[in-house]
Amino acid sequence: MSSTLASPAVSEATTTTKTKQPTSVWAVAFASVIAFMGIGLVDPILKPIGEQLHASPSQVTLLFTSYMLVTGVAMLITGVVSSRFGAKKTLLAGLAIIVVFAALAGCSGTVGQIVGFRAGWGLGNALFIATALATIVGAATGGVARAIILYEAALGIGIAAGPLVGGFLGGFSWRAPFFGVAVLMAVAFIAIIVMLPDMPKPAQHTSILAPFKALRHRGLLLVSITALLYNYGFFTLLAYTPFPLNMGTYSIGFIFFGWGLLLALASVFIAPRLQRMFGTVPMIATALALFAADLAVMAIWADHKPVLIVGTVLAGLFLGVNNTLITEAVMISAPVERATASAAYSFVRFVGGAAAPYLAGKLGERQMALPFWVGAACTAVGVVVLLAGRSVLAHVDDHDPEPHSAAEAEAITVGDD
């Protein structure tokens, strides 16, 4: 009887812990949603930018190339910066950079200017995103697991909402999404100044050489090269597909909203179940093989919009499963700190794959289906590379899946969005 009477009280206390968080946590979570929105925000306005600024698809897709290249390089310094200046100052620096460069992108008169300002945006995003999770974990109540769920919720909302918001604002002008991000990030900047207390600096400074040393481990290098290869397919889908779709900003926004929604759901709910059932490496290979097949189908019927629409949305399912599982593999593929493994992985796949958006646009100017064929081929080669070297990842499948750690969620965000 006594245990029965005690249960409601325990349940109520647990619910209170789960649902009530300090305002500082909500401030960082809000800023995280906006930061993640920036990933797909430009999809619906790629074609209007090209038309109004008289730019070719390959020139417009450089918006992604500059963003990726700077983000990848910046991943090498985010740990160095945050370990020396503290989380709050790093967050504010990232937000301030995004505000400035997003506003400048909205004021641009040429594609070249937007490309340059998107590079600055990538630096700000890397500084912010790489620090946001640790901040939420440090300030949240209810334990690390609860904080990560909140962070992953912000990730999912941002990825899914980005194209939708971009499509809505892009209906007014291609400049509006850039100004919208600048305004929202300015609000987040003020909220963090007011609501987030100063946090202690890490006891030890991070070395900029640590990620390079981590790549000496064959398992981490193998997974990073696999990610670099499928990155060509990923950014073909993200940066090039709006051109053959040739639809309005609202339509493109809704299509990529569906893509982002499936990606978020698969990352959080479907991937862990498949991992427990079939193992990490087999499911990574399966997800990437299905993604390659999806791109091949889009190549065959590149002039059929219904096929491109279904293929784009369905790709979110395959990429969501892969993103979570390949992150798990990264975290345990080498005997190094997880943050270091994440930085090394992100550096290789982003910097190495930075040419993918531009290449897709250039190939698309020659033949509409060619970018999808190249993306499918590169992704398929990634599967072959992974399976050929899977012996160095034997310990990954022997590893019991655990709830995602802070570093794992951070890697999902920075490395796979």
C-alpha positions in Angstrom: 0.0 0.0 0.0 2.8 2.4 0.9 4.6 1.9 -2.4 1.3 2.5 -4.2 0.8 5.8 -2.4 4.4 6.9 -3.1 4.3 6.3 -6.8 2.3 9.5 -7.8 4.6 11.7 -5.8 7.7 10.1 -7.4 6.1 10.4 -10.8 5.2 14.0 -10.3 8.7 14.9 -9.1 10.2 13.1 -12.1 7.8 14.9 -14.5 8.7 18.3 -12.9 12.4 17.6 -13.4 11.9 16.6 -17.0 9.7 19.5 -18.0 11.1 22.4 -16.0 14.4 23.8 -17.1 16.3 27.0 -16.3 15.6 29.9 -18.7 19.3 29.8 -19.7 18.7 26.3 -21.2 15.7 27.5 -23.2 17.7 30.5 -24.4 20.5 28.2 -25.8 18.0 25.7 -27.2 16.1 28.5 -29.0 19.4 29.8 -30.5 20.3 26.2 -31.5 17.0 25.8 -33.4 17.8 29.0 -35.4 21.4 27.8 -36.0 20.2 24.5 -37.4 17.6 26.2 -39.5 20.4 27.9 -41.4 21.5 24.6 -42.9 18.5 24.2 -45.2 17.2 27.8 -45.2 18.8 28.6 -48.5 17.4 25.7 -50.5 14.2 27.3 -51.5 15.9 30.5 -52.6 18.8 29.0 -54.7 16.9 29.3 -58.0 15.6 32.8 -57.3 19.1 34.0 -56.4 20.4 32.6 -59.7 17.7 34.2 -61.7 17.7 37.6 -60.1 21.5 37.9 -59.9 22.1 36.3 -63.3 24.2 33.4 -61.9 24.6 29.8 -63.1 23.7 26.9 -60.9 27.4 26.1 -60.2 27.9 29.7 -59.1 24.9 29.6 -56.8 25.9 26.2 -55.3 29.1 27.8 -54.1 26.9 29.1 -51.2 27.2 25.6 -49.8 30.8 25.1 -50.8 32.1 28.1 -48.9 29.9 27.3 -45.9 31.2 23.7 -45.8 34.9 24.6 -46.3 35.0 27.2 -43.5 32.9 25.0 -41.2 35.3 22.1 -41.7 38.4 24.1 -41.0 36.8 25.9 -38.1 36.1 22.6 -36.4 39.8 22.4 -35.8 39.7 25.6 -33.7 36.4 25.5 -31.9 37.8 23.4 -29.0 40.9 25.6 -28.8 38.7 28.7 -28.6 36.1 27.4 -26.1 38.8 25.9 -23.8 40.5 29.3 -23.6 37.7 31.8 -23.5 34.9 29.7 -22.0 31.5 28.5 -23.4 29.5 31.7 -23.0 32.0 33.9 -24.9 32.4 31.3 -27.6 28.6 31.1 -28.0 28.2 34.9 -28.2 31.1 35.2 -30.7 29.5 32.6 -32.9 26.1 34.3 -32.7 27.6 37.7 -33.4 29.4 36.4 -36.5 26.2 34.8 -37.8 24.2 38.0 -37.3 26.7 40.1 -39.2 27.3 37.8 -42.1 23.7 36.8 -42.5 22.7 40.5 -42.7 25.5 41.1 -45.2 24.4 38.2 -47.3 20.9 39.8 -47.4 22.5 43.1 -48.6 24.6 41.5 -51.3 24.4 42.6 -54.9 26.3 39.6 -56.4 26.5 35.9 -55.9 30.2 36.2 -55.2 29.4 38.5 -52.2 26.8 36.0 -50.9 29.3 33.1 -51.3 31.9 35.1 -49.2 29.4 36.0 -46.5 28.2 32.4 -46.3 31.8 31.5 -45.5 31.8 33.9 -42.6 28.4 32.4 -41.5 30.0 28.9 -41.5 32.7 30.1 -39.0 30.0 31.5 -36.7 27.9 28.4 -37.0 30.9 26.1 -36.1 31.7 28.2 -33.0 28.1 28.2 -31.8 27.0 24.6 -32.6 30.2 23.0 -31.2 29.7 24.8 -27.9 25.9 24.8 -27.5 25.5 21.2 -26.4 28.1 21.4 -23.6 26.3 24.5 -22.4 22.9 22.9 -22.3 24.3 19.9 -20.5 26.0 22.1 -17.9 22.9 24.2 -17.2 20.1 21.7 -17.6 18.3 19.8 -14.8 17.4 16.1 -15.0 20.8 14.8 -16.0 22.8 14.5 -19.2 20.4 12.2 -21.0 17.5 14.7 -20.6 19.7 17.6 -21.8 20.7 15.6 -24.9 17.0 14.9 -25.7 16.3 18.6 -25.5 19.3 19.3 -27.8 18.3 16.6 -30.3 14.7 18.1 -30.3 16.2 21.5 -31.2 18.3 19.8 -33.9 15.2 18.1 -35.4 13.0 21.2 -35.3 15.7 23.4 -36.8 16.6 21.0 -39.7 12.9 20.4 -40.5 11.8 24.1 -40.1 14.7 25.6 -42.0 13.5 24.9 -45.6 9.9 25.8 -44.5 10.9 29.2 -43.1 13.2 29.8 -46.1 10.3 29.0 -48.5 7.9 31.3 -46.7 10.3 34.3 -46.4 11.7 33.6 -49.8 8.2 34.2 -51.2 8.7 37.9 -50.4 12.3 38.2 -51.5 15.4 36.0 -51.7 16.9 38.5 -49.2 14.3 37.9 -46.6 15.6 34.6 -45.2 19.0 36.1 -44.6 17.6 39.1 -42.7 15.2 36.7 -40.8 18.2 34.7 -39.5 20.0 37.9 -38.6 17.1 39.2 -36.5 16.4 35.9 -34.8 20.1 35.4 -34.0 20.3 38.9 -32.6 17.4 38.0 -30.3 19.2 34.8 -29.2 22.4 36.9 -28.6 20.5 39.2 -26.2 18.8 36.2 -24.5 22.1 34.5 -23.9 23.7 37.6 -22.5 20.8 38.1 -20.1 19.9 34.5 -19.2 23.1 32.5 -19.4 25.5 32.8 -16.4 29.2 32.6 -16.9 30.5 29.0 -16.9 33.9 27.8 -15.7 36.6 27.3 -18.4 37.9 23.8 -18.9 40.9 22.8 -16.8 42.9 21.8 -19.8 43.4 23.6 -23.2 42.7 21.7 -26.4 45.5 21.3 -28.9 44.9 22.2 -32.6 47.0 19.2 -33.6 44.9 16.7 -31.7 42.4 16.0 -34.6 45.3 15.3 -37.1 46.9 12.9 -34.6 43.6 11.1 -34.2 43.4 10.4 -38.0 46.4 8.1 -37.5 44.0 5.5 -36.2 42.8 3.5 -39.2 39.2 3.0 -38.0 38.6 6.8 -37.6 40.2 7.5 -41.0 38.1 4.8 -42.7 34.8 6.2 -41.3 35.9 9.8 -42.2 36.7 8.8 -45.8 33.4 7.0 -46.1 31.6 10.2 -44.9 33.6 12.3 -47.4 32.4 10.1 -50.3 28.7 10.0 -49.4 29.0 13.8 -48.8 29.0 14.1 -52.6 25.6 12.5 -52.7 24.3 14.4 -49.8 25.2 17.8 -51.1 24.1 16.9 -54.6 20.7 16.3 -53.1 20.7 19.5 -50.9 22.4 22.0 -53.2 21.4 20.8 -56.7 18.0 19.3 -56.6 16.1 22.7 -56.4 17.3 23.4 -60.0 15.8 20.4 -61.8 12.7 20.7 -59.6 12.2 24.2 -61.0 9.4 25.0 -58.6 8.4 28.0 -56.5 10.0 28.8 -53.1 7.0 27.6 -51.1 7.0 24.2 -52.9 10.7 23.7 -52.5 10.4 24.7 -48.8 7.7 22.1 -48.2 9.6 19.3 -50.1 12.7 19.9 -48.0 10.7 20.2 -44.9 9.5 16.6 -45.5 13.2 15.6 -46.1 14.3 17.3 -42.8 11.4 15.8 -40.9 12.2 12.2 -42.0 15.9 12.8 -41.3 15.2 14.0 -37.7 12.7 11.2 -37.0 15.1 8.5 -38.4 18.1 9.9 -36.5 16.4 9.9 -33.1 13.9 7.0 -33.2 14.6 4.6 -36.1 18.4 4.4 -36.1 18.8 3.1 -32.5 16.4 0.3 -33.1 18.0 -0.8 -36.3 21.4 -0.6 -34.6 20.3 -3.0 -31.8 18.8 -5.4 -34.4 21.4 -5.6 -37.1 24.6 -3.9 -35.8 26.2 -0.5 -36.5 28.5 -1.2 -39.6 25.9 -3.4 -41.5 23.2 -0.7 -41.1 25.6 2.1 -42.1 26.3 0.2 -45.3 22.7 -0.6 -45.9 21.5 3.0 -45.4 24.2 4.3 -47.7 23.4 1.7 -50.4 19.8 2.6 -50.3 20.7 6.3 -50.5 22.9 5.5 -53.6 20.0 3.6 -55.1 17.7 6.5 -54.4 20.0 8.9 -56.2 20.3 6.5 -59.1 16.5 6.4 -59.5 16.5 10.3 -59.4 19.1 10.2 -62.2 17.1 7.9 -64.4 13.9 10.0 -64.0 15.6 13.4 -63.6 13.0 15.0 -65.8 10.1 13.7 -63.8 9.3 16.0 -60.9 7.2 13.5 -58.9 10.2 11.1 -58.8 12.5 13.9 -57.7 10.1 14.9 -54.9 9.6 11.4 -53.6 13.4 10.7 -53.9 14.3 13.9 -52.0 11.9 13.2 -49.1 12.8 9.5 -48.9 16.5 10.4 -48.8 15.9 11.9 -45.4 15.1 8.5 -44.0 18.3 6.9 -45.2 20.5 9.8 -44.2 18.9 10.1 -40.8 19.7 6.4 -40.1 23.2 6.8 -41.4 24.0 10.0 -39.6 23.3 8.6 -36.2 25.0 5.3 -36.7 28.1 6.7 -38.4 28.4 9.1 -35.5 28.4 6.1 -33.1 31.1 4.5 -35.2 33.2 7.8 -35.1 33.0 8.0 -31.3 34.3 4.5 -30.7 36.5 4.0 -33.8 39.7 5.3 -32.2 41.0 5.5 -28.6 40.9 9.3 -28.5 38.6 11.8 -26.8 35.2 12.0 -28.4 35.4 15.7 -29.1 38.7 15.2 -30.8 37.3 12.3 -32.9 34.3 14.5 -33.9 36.6 17.4 -35.0 38.8 15.1 -37.1 35.8 13.4 -38.7 34.1 16.8 -39.5 37.3 18.3 -40.9 37.8 15.4 -43.4 34.3 15.1 -44.6 33.5 18.9 -44.8 36.8 20.1 -46.3 37.2 17.1 -48.6 33.6 17.3 -49.7 33.4 21.1 -50.1 33.8 20.7 -53.9 30.6 18.6 -54.1 28.0 21.4 -54.4 30.0 23.3 -57.0 30.7 20.1 -58.9 27.0 19.2 -58.9 26.1 22.6 -60.2 28.7 22.4 -62.9 27.7 18.9 -64.1 24.1 19.9 -64.1 24.8 22.7 -66.5 25.9 20.0 -69.0 23.3 17.3 -68.4 20.5 17.3 -65.8 20.9 13.8 -64.6 24.7 13.8 -64.4 25.0 15.2 -60.8 22.7 12.5 -59.5 24.7 9.8 -61.2 28.0 11.1 -59.8 26.5 11.4 -56.3 25.2 7.9 -56.5 28.5 6.6 -57.7 30.5 8.4 -54.9 28.1 7.1 -52.3 28.4 3.6 -53.6 32.2 3.8 -53.5 31.8 4.9 -49.9 29.9 1.7 -49.2 32.7 -0.4 -50.9 35.4 1.4 -48.9 33.5 0.9 -45.6 33.0 -2.9 -46.2 36.5 -3.4 -47.6 38.0 -2.0 -44.4 35.4 -3.2 -41.9 38.0 -5.4 -40.1 39.4 -2.3 -38.4 35.9 -1.6 -37.2 35.2 -5.0 -35.7 35.1 -3.5 -32.2 32.3 -1.2 -33.3 29.9 -4.0 -33.8 31.0 -5.7 -30.6 30.3 -2.4 -28.7 27.0 -2.4 -26.8 25.0 0.6 -28.0 24.6 3.3 -25.3 22.5 6.4 -25.0 24.1 9.2 -27.1 26.6 11.2 -25.2 27.1 14.9 -25.4 30.0 14.5 -27.9 28.0 12.2 -30.0 25.0 14.5 -30.4 27.5 17.3 -31.2 29.0 15.3 -33.9 25.6 14.5 -35.4 24.9 18.2 -35.6 28.2 19.5 -36.9 29.3 16.5 -38.9 26.1 15.3 -40.5 23.9 18.4 -41.0 
